[in-house]
Amino acid sequence: MLKNVPSTRPFVVRLLTGTLVALTLAGVGGQTRADSPDTTTPPRSMSMNDIPFADYLRRFDYDERVAMKIQLPELLKLYAEGQVQLIDIRFNEEYAAWRVGIGRHIPLNELPDRLDELDPNKTIVTMCPHYDRAEIARLFLTLKGYQARYLTDGMLGLADYLRGDKARDYMARIATETNTD
């Protein structure tokens, strides 16, 4: 049995982080089938790389649960090696108030319109003060076909970690590794 679902009808999903997110079923005049595991017809606006949310959930497992996260030591190593692109997804006002010296600022609410600023050949690591918005951004990017992870320690953890000698040494490492290309 098919029933029409308006494309503006929101539904709420609890992310693994415990955050509640209101989502909208994709597609104009999208349909759901009450008796089928395929919950939504693909919208016309999806690109070839898009992954339907239901498909992502169906294949979600313990490996994905680990792969979606990145901690500071691994992030700093991969960033210094040029293997990741770090994205600060905080609001503009937060960024104006304080920032870290690495990464690119793309606010979460601007991310859908600024995908052309991302390097599809690198793992995209999203960050915010803790990790709730970073996880939302990571999920969005993953569904868009990017290899994406979120910083579990958050920007506050990064700021705490990169203090004093550690900040000096890390920035020197980045400068050295960047100049060897």
C-alpha positions in Angstrom: 0.0 0.0 0.0 1.5 3.3 -1.1 0.8 6.6 0.6 2.0 10.1 -0.3 4.3 11.8 2.1 4.7 15.5 1.7 8.4 16.5 1.2 8.1 19.0 4.0 6.8 16.6 6.7 9.6 16.3 9.3 10.4 13.3 11.4 12.7 13.0 14.3 15.7 10.8 14.5 17.9 10.2 17.5 21.6 10.0 16.4 24.0 7.7 18.0 25.2 10.7 20.1 21.8 10.9 21.6 21.0 14.2 19.8 17.5 14.5 18.4 17.4 15.8 14.8 14.4 16.7 12.7 14.7 15.4 9.2 12.5 15.8 6.2 11.7 12.9 3.8 13.5 13.7 0.6 11.8 14.2 -2.7 8.9 16.1 -4.0 5.9 13.8 -3.8 8.0 11.1 -2.3 6.2 7.9 -1.4 6.6 5.4 1.4 5.4 1.8 1.3 4.1 0.7 4.7 4.9 -2.9 4.0 8.3 -2.5 2.4 11.8 -2.0 3.8 12.5 0.6 1.0 11.0 3.5 2.8 11.4 6.3 0.3 11.6 6.7 -3.5 14.9 8.6 -4.4 14.3 12.3 -5.0 15.1 13.7 -8.4 17.7 16.0 -6.9 20.0 13.2 -5.6 23.3 12.9 -7.2 24.9 9.5 -8.1 27.0 9.6 -4.9 24.0 10.1 -2.5 23.2 7.3 -0.1 19.6 7.1 1.0 19.4 7.4 4.8 17.5 4.1 5.1 20.3 2.3 3.2 22.9 3.8 5.5 21.0 2.6 8.5 20.5 -0.9 7.1 24.3 -1.4 6.7 25.3 0.4 9.9 27.4 -2.0 12.1 30.1 -2.0 14.7 32.8 -1.2 12.1 31.0 1.9 11.0 30.4 2.9 14.6 34.2 2.9 15.0 35.0 4.3 11.6 32.8 7.4 12.0 34.9 8.7 14.9 38.4 10.1 15.1 40.4 11.0 18.2 43.0 13.7 18.6 46.2 11.7 18.1 45.0 10.1 14.9 43.5 13.4 13.6 46.7 15.4 14.3 48.9 12.7 12.5 46.6 12.5 9.5 46.3 16.3 9.3 50.0 16.8 9.4 50.3 14.2 6.6 47.7 16.1 4.5 45.3 13.1 4.5 42.3 14.9 6.1 40.5 18.1 5.6 39.4 19.6 8.9 36.1 21.5 8.9 34.9 23.8 11.8 31.1 23.7 11.5 30.2 26.2 14.2 28.1 29.3 13.6 29.8 32.4 12.3 29.4 34.2 15.7 31.2 31.3 17.5 34.0 31.4 14.9 34.3 35.2 15.3 34.6 34.8 19.1 37.4 32.1 19.0 39.0 29.7 16.6 41.9 27.3 16.3 44.7 27.8 13.9 44.0 24.8 11.7 41.1 23.8 9.5 38.5 25.5 7.4 35.3 27.2 8.7 32.1 26.1 7.0 29.0 26.6 9.3 26.7 23.6 9.5 23.8 25.5 8.1 25.9 26.5 5.0 27.5 23.1 4.4 24.9 21.9 1.8 25.7 24.9 -0.4 29.5 24.8 0.1 30.3 21.2 -0.8 32.5 22.5 -3.7 35.0 23.6 -1.0 35.6 20.1 0.2 38.4 17.8 -1.2 36.7 14.5 -2.3 40.1 12.8 -2.2 40.6 13.4 1.5 38.8 12.2 4.6 36.6 15.1 5.9 36.8 15.5 9.6 34.1 17.7 11.2 34.5 19.5 14.5 32.5 21.7 16.9 33.1 22.5 20.6 31.9 19.0 21.7 30.7 16.7 18.9 26.9 16.9 18.5 26.9 19.2 15.4 30.0 17.6 14.1 28.2 14.2 14.0 25.3 15.8 12.1 27.7 17.2 9.6 29.5 13.9 9.3 26.3 12.0 8.7 25.3 14.5 6.0 28.6 14.3 4.3 28.6 10.5 4.5 25.2 10.4 2.8 26.6 12.7 0.1 29.3 10.1 -0.6 32.2 11.7 1.2 34.6 9.7 3.5 33.7 11.6 6.7 34.5 11.3 10.4 33.8 13.5 13.4 36.3 14.6 16.1 35.2 12.9 19.3 37.2 15.2 21.6 35.6 18.3 20.1 37.3 21.6 19.6 37.5 22.1 23.3 39.5 18.9 23.6 41.7 20.1 20.7 42.3 23.5 22.3 43.2 21.8 25.6 45.5 19.4 23.9 47.4 21.9 21.8 48.6 24.2 24.5 52.1 25.6 25.1 54.9 23.3 23.9 52.5 20.9 22.2 51.0 23.7 20.1 54.5 25.0 19.2 55.8 21.5 18.3 52.7 20.6 16.3 52.7 23.8 14.2 56.4 23.4 13.6 55.7 19.8 12.4 53.0 21.0 10.0 55.3 23.7 8.6 58.1 21.1 8.1 55.9 18.5 6.5 54.2 21.1 4.3 57.5 22.5 3.1 58.9 19.1 2.0 56.4 18.8 -0.9 
